């Protein structure tokens, strides 16, 4: 890998978890900047605006990675596609490559508390990333074709190509029963600046869900995506310098969804099984032996909650409670 001209840094673009419009934090999105090459992980609400506020240039974007297809990680993909023409995505030397989960294959069985409810798009109820991008263009075809014909814009295929991540042969993945089997990381992307590896993580019933690791000349960064406690994230992060991990305040969850109605019980089950509590983030970072743990994807997203610091009770390294637009340099 070539030595990066300006070093490598992690930039937290947005740090809020959940599909809410917030005034204090933007939706979840992170950038890894290696010299003059830009890579993005997840595209939550406001990500494109945060890219601009961070002073990053889409002309330097080489690849994007989507951990899973919950809307709070993917909603700003539409803005990347539809505004990218005018925000320097046309300045990229080649199509930006976008990698993310393929189709789940089927809708999840109903949560035990909720049963089977009517769904949308029963003919294709669980499209993967490549299909999602295709459908976004279809939904906006009136605009896209107008801009191609009337504004002389390039065909979107020349700007961005989306790929479904293919699992290596032999990984016993099954969306309903084995969404995150023990496995080794595998390479999904490489160029002269980075090698990006993926591993399945536990965010059931959302599956497949991935965490990503960026190995650079200056060190390694792992981004957990959304996950419950899961050995695979430790496998991926072992030997890395920085672990960017999602977190929920488990006490807030129980306070928020008190009561015995089925929706409350289902929400508590989802938050406690498919996400990671504050003490567990510290335990995972300790197990993986990383130097720095960066908490992000805060649920709830409110700022200045001293409870986040309790992760340090289980981890001896550096703990960073992430804020939008934080910059964390890597150095060796
Ligand atoms: Zn999620």
Boltz pocket constraint, residues with backbone or C-beta under 6 A from the ligand:
constraints:
  - pocket:
      binder: B
      contacts: [[A, 68], [A, 70], [A, 203], [A, 206], [A, 226]]
      max_distance: 6.0
